[in-house]
Amino acid sequence: MPVNIFGLPSFGDFNPKKKRNIPKRQYLCSFVSNFHKDTPKNLLLIYDIPEGKKKERDWFRRQLKNFDFIMIQRSVWVGPSPLPEEFIDYLKRIGLQKEFKTFKLAKSYVS
């Protein structure tokens, strides 16, 4: 049973079968880059994260910047390889493992 700010029962508009829309605050982990600035950029990463996952998509872009990736197009990035294993595991945990592909480049990207 819901209570008011004084801890007393609140009898108004109580329906136990009614779903309440309580927004969950979900914070995404931040990862630190172990790459040096002069590390060759030999990994091409292409992703397509749907509009419904806008928060995850923006987080993903920030993480790519943290890993010293360079944006070629909005969803095409080039950076050092390999991606950290804990980062890939986290992507699997939040459901983004099928939203991106990586390709190893024969020569390093020069901007």
Secondary structure, 3 states (H helix, E strand, C coil): CCECCCCCECCCCCCCCCCCCCCCCCCCCCCCCCCCCCCCCCEEEEECCCHHHHHHHHHHHHHHHHCCCEEEECCEEEECCCCCHHHHHHHHHCCCCCCEEEEECCCCCCC
